[in-house]
Amino acid sequence: MARINGVSKRKAGPMVRLTYRLGPRMMKKLTGHAPQTGSGMEPMEIWAHQPKMMMGMGRFNQAVRKGKSVDERLKNLVELKGAQMIGCEYCVDLGSQICRNSGLSDEELQALARYRQSDLFSEREKLALDYAVAVMRTPVDVTDELFAQLKEHFSDKQLVEITAHLTLVNLDRFNAAFRIGSAGFSEGMICVAPDRPAANPTLARIA
């Protein structure tokens, strides 16, 4: 259960209600089926406490997803890896099903955690996943060597699109902070496990 309740349809304004009406259709298009737990719209329902922020986030999301310089498989892989690193249950559940619905096999999803040792991904895909890992670290750790390798496989336009997707994935920290759980998009199927880092020892000492 999330740490706060979302805005109900009854209390929502006109723009939020419109988003609530259109959102499930978009989710079904991405995933191929409805969520098994709740509405599947929990992040949006919590964003709705700040409607202007919700709309701005939605516009940014749409703008990034309109990019066409990178194939969908690669973008989906990069997004799922980023969500896994953040440790967002909702995002890996949704992302696993989006990847599966777009053609990835269960074997590929299972191999994502150790993608470097797998022959299921091309070298180009492995480099993009290396980049995802480096970008999602705190602090960001993209080396000159890695970037030079990326430049051999991706144009500047493609690198901007990939990085924009990873910037979008960083919004998943919102979901993780509120502990928005799985909506069951991947229920009964293979789902990439979130990567949960150990508790911050500094915070533990302070506590």
N, C-alpha and C positions, 0 to 999 in steps of 0.2 A: 504494500500500500504506500502511495506517495505521502510525503511529509505534510503536504497541504492539499486541500480539496480544490478541484477546478471550478470554473464558473459554469453553473448549470445553464441549459438552454433557456430556461424561464427567466433567468436574471441577465442574460446576455443582450447586448445591443444588436442593431440590425446587421452590421458588418460581421460581427462574431457569429451570429446565427447563420449567415450565409456561408461562412467558412465551415461551420459544423455540418451544414448540408452538403457541401461539395467535397469535404475532406474524405469521408468514407469511400466515395467513388474513386478518388485518386489513389487511396491506399489499396483498394481492390485491383486497380489497374497495375500497380507496381508489384503486388504480391501474388495475385491470382486467386485470392480468397479472402474471406472476412476473418477478423481476429477471433480467437477462441475465448478470450478473457476481456471483459469490459468493451468499451467503444473502440479501442485502438487509437483514440484521439487524445489520450491523457496529456501528452506534452502541450498540445494546442489549448486544451481546457485550462491548463495552469498559466500558459502565456496570456490567456484571455483576461487575467487580472490587470494586464497593461495592454489594452487593445491597440494603441498606436505602435508600441514595440512589437506586438504580434504581427501587425500588418507590415512593418518594416522588415522584420525577419523573413516573412513570407515572400516579399518582393525580392530580397536578396537570394533566397532559396531558388525562386523561379528563374532569376537571371543566370545563376550559376548552372542550373540544370538545362538551360537552353544551349549551352556550349556543345558544339558538334565536332571539335577537332580531335577528340579522344574517343575511342570505342567504348561502348557501354560496359563490356566485360571488365575492362581495366579500371574504369571509374568505380564500378561496384566493388571490385576487389580492394581498391585503395580505401574506399569509404568504410568497408567492413573491417579492414585491418585497423584503421584509425579508431573506430568505435570500440573495437576489442581492447585497444590500449587504454582508452578512457575508463573502461570497466562499466559501461552503460548496459544494463540488462535489456531495457526496451530496445536499444539500438541494435544490439547483436541479434536479438530475436527477429526484428524487422529486417535488418540487413541480410541475415542468412536466407530468409525467404525471398527477398528481392533478388539475391544472387542466384538462388535455385530457379526462380521463375524466369530469369533471363538466360538460363541454360547451363549454369555451373552444376557439376555433379556433387553428390554427397562426399565422394572421395576427395574432391578439390577443396571442399569446405573443411574437411577433417585435416587436410594437409596444410591449411593456411598458417597454423601456429608454427610450423617448421618448414615454411615455404622454400627456404634456401636449400634444404636437403631433398626437396621433391622434384621429380621430373615431370610433374603435371603442369608446371608453369614455365613459360618461356623466359629467357634471360631478360628480355625487355620488361616482362611483368615483374620479375624478381627485383630489377632495379627500381621500378616504380614503388614496389612494396618496401624496399630499403629506404626510399625517399619518404614514404608515409611514416615509417618508424622514426626516422630522424626528425621529421617535422613535428610529430606529435610528442616527442620528448620535451621535458621541461628542465633546463632551457633547450631550445631548438638546437639540434646537433647535425646540421648538414655540412659535411666537409667539402673542401674544394675538390678532392678526388672523386667523391660521389657525384658532385654536380658536373664535373667534366665527363664522367661516364654517361650521365643522363643526357647531356648535350649531344652525344653520339647517336642517341636513339630517339630523341624528342626535339621538336622545333620549339622556339621560344613561345609561340602561341599555345602549344600543347602543355608546356611546363606551367604557364600561367593558369590554364584550365585545371590541371591536376592540383596545383597549389590552392586554387580557389575552392575546389572540392574539399581539400583538407581543412581549409579555413571554415568551411561550412560544417564539417564534422566536429570542429571544436565547439560548436553550439550544443553538441550532445552533452557537454559538461553541465548544461542547464538540467538535463534529464537526470544525470547521475547525482547532482547536488540535491535534487528533490526526491531521489530514490524512486523514480518512476520505474516500475517493474515490467516484466515481460507481458505483452498483450496476447501471447499464444499464437502469433503468426506462424511459428515453426513448431507448434505443439505436435508431438508424435513423430517428429522428423529430426534430422541432424541440425544442430544449431552450434555455431561457434561459441565457445565459452568466453565470457569477459575476463580480461586480465586484471586481477585485483592485486595491486602492489601492497607491500607490507605497510603497516601504519607508520606514520612519520615519527621517528624516535624523539625528535625535538619536541613535538606536540605532546608525546607521551610523558616526557620528563616534566613538562610544564604542568600537565594535568595532575 
